[in-house]
Amino acid sequence: MTEKQSENGIMDKVENFEIELDISQQNAVYDYVRMDEIQKRADQEWDMSSFRGRGTTSGISKENENDLIRIKMMDNSIMDTRFLEKKVKVKEDSSDTGSTGSDDLIFGNIDEEREGMFLPRRLLPVYHPGDTVRGHVDLHLNSEVPADALQVAFVGQVTMNIRMYHQHGYYDDTRHEEFVKEKTILWEKASDKDTAPADTFSLLGVSSGEPQRSRVLPAGKHRFSFEFHIPSDAPPTVPPLYISTTNYAHLVWRLKAKIVTGSFFKCKNITTHRGILLRTDLDIATNPENLTSISTEEELDTGLLWNSGKITCKATVGQAGHIRGEPVNLTLELNNSSGGNINRVEAFVRCHGKARLSESKLSCSLKINLKTTKVIMEDIKSNSYEVFRRTIPWDFKESSADGNLLPVGHLEESKMLDVNYEVTIKIKRKGLHRNFELCVPLEIGTVNSAVSAEAFDT
């Protein structure tokens, strides 16, 4: 038997290998395919059938590349599998010719009978620091599997990769900043020292505790419970901040179950994954300056010869602090006292910063640069004064990013990730000797207690 046949043989023995979470205490689930949140009704249990049909890209056209890239990047951040490990996955069948069809990965063998019973893979239960993550690993084997162990790990970490090129090719420099890394052994192979180890056993309904032991993982349906605690100072989930297939940076919280086969290079290990969304609250009202307007003004001398003169621009944002997802109101005062027309003015919100391979400021880094949809103003005549009032939507789709998941604050908890927000205004006119650009800094949070207090007082 060849090595390839041996690997396929092990995979064929696994009918189902899934991590199922107990979400009875969670009040929200986030669907990162549709970019929307599902809330549980007060004093009611989750209706699992309401998740049917979610978590699939079958309704997204191949032409919608930005959404497909965004989803693929999120998939990759959650399904972090080491060298040569096997992911449990099946291809999605779709009769929709405009869908991604067989290119769409569904994690785990979810048949029609199970579909309405469990949470689809791309739906992330929302947790907060201090919560407890509970669930179980379901394992259904068609025949016994020789293995060393079955384990489940809970990981919260920044993962960053930069591809380095040299004269002979390239290598990937991958670094991690770990906040939590816990592992529970659910089953392990009985050793020769064990007294009368069992040949088989029944694991259906087994609670967490000491790992079960036997000579092999037997055929049949098995269930292992687990429980992990989220630290009170845990940082939030951060989606991929650099959109690339080779370079990436994200902060992810996930569970990873693994059948450890003990083979060379881990090439026969079998893994399955489950992501969660960790959310932290940041009140912009804790800093009173965030509740006041903020302005930036700049003047540019356009030259000494033809079309000379000055362009003066003042940009004002009604409030320095905003809640993530909230549109930004911008007032733009533009005085074009030059001899030429301004062809175009662009305004957008930008999430920018750096992802570094280490704490050192001199380490290799990726430049974070995510932009919202641009608001365009055109044809400002020479020797004219214009005032524009525009609303910039919080929409990062053109950057293949989910604005609902972007970090708030500045990610002080991480030594590798650093983010800031600003409103950027770019002025374009023929003959300018340099780009004319203004930036108004923003503070982004999740709540504004000042607004809540005003509503309560009224």
N, C-alpha and C positions, 0 to 999 in steps of 0.2 A: 504494500500500500504506500502510495506517495504521500509526502507531507501535505500537499494540497487536498488530497482525498481525505486524509485524517482530519484536517481542519473542518472541511465540509461535513464530515461525519458527526463531529461534536455539535455543530450548529443544527444539524437535522434532528438531534435528540431533544432540542429545546423547543417545546411547543409554545410556551409563554414564559416571559421573564419580565416582570413589571414591578415598579415601585408605586404603591398607591398611598396617598396621603389622607389622613383624617382631617377634613376641613370643616368639621362640625362647629369649631370655635372661631373660624375665620368668617369675616363679614363681606369680603370682596374677593373676586377672582379677575385677573387681567388677561385679556385675549390680545396677544401681541401680533396676531395676524390682522385682525380688524381694528386694532388700536382703540379698544373700548373696554370699559370696566363693567362687570356684572356684580350688582349688589344683592346681598341676601335680604329678604324681607324681614322686618323686625319680628322677633318671637316666632320665627318659622325655621324649619329645616331646609337644607338645600334640596331642590328638585333636580336630581342629576340628569334627568331626561332633557332639561332645558339646555344642556351643553351639547346636545346632539347636533352634528353638522359643523361644529366649530373646530378651530385648530387646523384647518386644511386650506391649502392654496388653490383648490380646484376651481374656485370662482375668479381667480386673478388671471388676467390675460398675460401672455408671454411678452406683449409689448410694454407692459407696465414694469419696466426693469427696476425702477427705484424701489417699489414695494417688494419685489422678489429678492433684491439684494439685501434690503433691510431684514427680511425674515430669515434669509440664509445666514446672515451674520449673527442673528440671535440664536438660531439653531446651533451654529458652530460654538458659540460661547458656552452654551449649556452642555452640549455633547463633547466635552473635552476628553478624548480617548488617547491613551498613550500609544507609543510605537507598536504597531501590528496588533493591537487589541481589537477584538471583534465587537461591533455594536449590534445589538438586537434591533433589527429594523426590517420593514417590508416596504415594497413600492406601492404607491397609491394608484388604484385603477380609476380612470375617469373617462367618461364618454364625451366630455366637453372638449371639442377640438381647440377651443381658445384657451384652455387651461395648461398648467405646467405638466399635467399627466404624470408619467412615470418618473419625472425628475424630482417629484415631491417626496420627501422622506417622512414616514410616520413611524414613530419609535415604539416598538413592541407590536405583537400580533393582536390587534384589536379587531375582533370579528363583530358581525352585526348584533349578536346576542349580548356581547359585553359593552357595546358602544354607549348605550344609555345608562350604564351602571357606574362608570368611572370617568374621571376628569381627563379630557383629551390632552395630549402632550404639550401643545403650545398655549395652554391656559395655565397661568401662574397664580397660585393662591397668594394673597397678600398677607405678609407677616410684618411684625414690628419688633424692634429690639426688646428683649425680655420675654418674648413668646417661646413656646415649646413646639417643636415640630414632631408630630407623631404620625405613624403610619405602619405599613407592613410591606414586605417583599413577597410577591407571589411568584412561585416557580412551578411550572408544569413540565415534567420531563416524559418523553415518550419511552425512554429506556434509561437505564442507569448510566451515570457519568462518573468516570474516575477523575477526582479532583482533589486538591489540597485543602481548599477552604471556600466558603461563601461569606462575603463580607459586604457591609454597606458603610459608606463614608459620607460625612456631612462637611462640606467645604464652603468657606467664604473667602474669596481672594481676588486680588487684582492679577490678571494675566496679561502679559505684554510680549509681543514678538516683533523683532526687527530683522529683516533678511539682509545679511551682509554679503556683498559681492567682492570677489577677488579674482586674480588672474586665472585661477584654475576652476572657478565656478562660484558657489555661494554656500553659506550655511545659515541656519536660523538661530538667532540668539533669543531664547525665551526665558523670561524672568517672572517670578511670582512674589507677591506681597500677601502673606497669609494673615487673616484675622481669626479664622477658625479652621481647624482641620482635625476632626474626630473620626474614629473608626470603630465599628462594632463587628466582631466576628460572630456570625450567625450559626455557622456550621464549620467543622474542621474534620479532616481525615483522622481516624483513630490511629494512634501510634502503636508500635509493637509492645510498648510498656503498659498500654491500657489493659485492664482486666476484663477479659471476655467482651471485646467490643462487638456491638450489634452489626449484623450484616445489613439490616434494613431498619427503618423506623418510620413513624408517622409524624409529620411536622404540621399538619393542618391545625391551625389554631394555637400553635405554640406561642407563648408570650416571651417577651425579651428577658434575658438573664444569661446564664452560662450557655456557651455554645453547645449545640448538639454534636455528637460524634458518631461516626460509623465508618465502615471501610470504603464505601462509595456513596455518592448521591443517588438515592434510589429513584426508580421511575414512579410517577404519580404526581399528585397535586400537593404542594407544600406551601406553608405560610409562616413567615417569620416577622415578629413585631419589632419595632425600634422606637427610640425616643431621643431627641437631641434638643439642647437648650441654646437659644440665641443670646449672646451677651448683650447687656444693657447698653454698651457703647459701640455696638456694631454699626458700621457704615452702610449706607443704602446700596441697593443694586444700581449699577451704572451700565447702560447698554454699550455696544461697540461705539467708540468715539472716533475711530479712524477707519474709513470705509475702504478696505482693500482685502484681497484674498491672501496676501502674503504678510502684510504688516497689520497688527491689530492691538487694541488696548481696551479692556473692559473690567468691570468688577461684578462678579457673578456669585450667587448663592445657589447651591445645587446639592442633590444627593446622587450618589453613584454606587450602584450595586455591582458586584463583580464575582464571577465564578473563576477562582484561581486554579488553573490546571497544572501549574508547576512546570510548564514547558519552557524550552529555551527561547529567549527574547520575548516571552509573554505572548507568543503568536497564537496561542489557543485560548487565552483568557476571553471570557464573554462578559460584556458589560451592558448595563442599561442605566438611563439617567432620568432625573426628574428635577426641574428647576422650580424655584420659588421666587417671589418678588418681595424683597425686603425694603420697606418704606420707612423713612424717618421724617419727622415734622420739623419745619423751620418757620418761625413766626417773624415776618418782616417788620412787625410793629415793635419788636424789642429794641430796634434802633430808630428813634424819632426822625432822623434824617431821611430814612427810607420813605416816609410819608409826605415829603415835600417835593416840589418840582426841582428839576436839575437841568442846567443849560450849558451848552458849549458854543463858543463863537470863534470864528477864524476868518482872517482876511488874506487874500492872495493878490499880489501885484502881477498882472498878466503880461507885462513886458514894456519895453521902451519904444518900440516902433509901431508897426501896424496893429490895429485893434487893441491898443494899450489901454490900461485903466485898472480898476480894482473890482474884485468880486468879494463880497462880504456875505457870510452865511452864519446864521444863529439857529441852532437846533435846541428845542425845549421838549422834554418829556414831562408829562403832568405829574408823575410820581416816580421817584428813584427806585422804589421797591415794587415788585410785581409778583403775583402768584403764578407759578408754573402753569402754562396753558392759557394765561390771560393775554388778550391782545394789547399792544402798546400804542398809546395815542401820542402822536408826534406833531409838533408845530414847527414849521420850517420857514424862517424869514430869509429871503434871498434878495440881495441888492446887487444887480449886475450893472455896474457903472463902467464896464469895459465896452470896447467898440465891436464886440462880436457876440453872437447869440450863444446861449448855453443850450447844447443839444439834448442833454439828458441828465436827470438826477435820479439816483437810486437810493432807496432806504430799506434796511432790513435789520433784523436782530441776528446777532452772531454769538455763538458759543465758541470760545477760543481758549487756548491754553497749550499745555505740553504733557505728554506721557513719557516719563523717563525710565530707563532701564535700572537706575539705582537712585539713591538719595542725592548723589553728587550733581551739582548744577552743570558739570562738564560732561556728564554721561550722554551717550547717544539717546536721542529722543525723537518722538513723532509729534508733528505739529497738529493740534486739534483745531479744526476750522469748519464748523457746521453753520449753515445759514438758513434763515427762513425764506419763504417766498418774497420776492422783491416787490416793493411799491415803486412805481415809475412815475416821474413827472418830466414832461418834455417841453422843449421849445420856449425857453425864457428869453425874451427879446433883450437886445442890448439897451443900456440906459433905462432899465426898468426895475421896479421893486415889486416883488410878489410874496404873498404869504400863503403857504399851503398847510392845510390841516388834514392829516392822513392817519389811518389806523393800520398798524402792521400786524397781520395775523400771526399767531404762534403756530406756524406750520413749517416743519422741517422736512417734509416729504421729498423735496427736490435734492436734499442732501442724503437721502436714504437713511434718515434717522427718525426715531419716534420721539416727538417733543414731549409726550406724556411721561417718558422715562428718563429724560435728561436730568443730570444731577442738580440739586439746589445748593446754594451757598458756594463754597470754594473747595469742597472735599478736603478739609483740613485733616481728616482722619487718615488720609493716604499720603505716603511719602513719594509715590510714583506718579500720581495723577494730580493735575492742577487745572482748574477751569475757572473762567470768568465769562460774564455776559456784557454786551454793549449793543447800542443802536449805532449802526454805521451808515453814514451818508456819503455817497460818492458823486462828485460833480464832474461832468465830462463836457469839454468844449475844445474845439479845434484850436491849436496854437498854444495851448498851455504848456509851460516848460516842465511842469511836474503835476502829478495827480493831486487833486484837491479832495481831501477826505477828512471828515469829522467823525468823532466817536463820543457817544454819551454813555457812560458806565451805568449798568443796571445791577440791582441785587434781586435775586430770584429765590423765593421761598415757596412754602406749601400752604400757609395760612396767613391771614391778616386779622389778628384779634381786635384791632381798632375798628374795623368794619363790623365785626360781630358785636362789639360793645355798643356801637351806635345803633345798630338794629334793635338791640335789647332795650336801650334807653327809650327808643321811640315806641 
